[in-house]
Amino acid sequence: MSDLNPTPSSPGLHVSKPSPSEPAIASAVCHCGATATAEGDAQVGALVAGWNTNHGPAHSRGGAA
């Protein structure tokens, strides 16, 4: 399996939760240049919500750049 972490040449959102007892982790890279990382279930949830609102698919809906 290839590395799933997003990069500027392969933007996206990656979320991982290795086990139920460990915190979730996430990283995001948008084609607009924005980047973010988060650790902990609540912080990862906030990152995903922000990604959906302002980046990734939101750009095609006229969301923030």
RAWO-V516748 format. One line per field, one symbol per residue. phi: phi as a letter, one per 40 degrees, with the letter a starting at -180 (. if undefined). psi: psi as a letter, one per 40 degrees, with the letter a starting at -180 (. if undefined). burial: I if it has 24 or more other C-alpha atoms within 12 Angstrom, else O. Layout:
# RAWO-V516748
phi = ???
psi = ???
burial = ???
This chain:
# RAWO-V516748
phi = .cccccbdcacibbbbbdadcbccbaaabbcchcbababhdcccdccccccccbbfccdcbgcdc
psi = hihehiidegiahhhigdideiiiiiiihieeeiiiiihidddddddddddddeabdddeefai.
burial = OOOOOIOOOOIIIIIIOOOOOOOIIIIIIIIIOOIIIIOOOOOIIOIIOIIOOIIIOOOOOOOOO
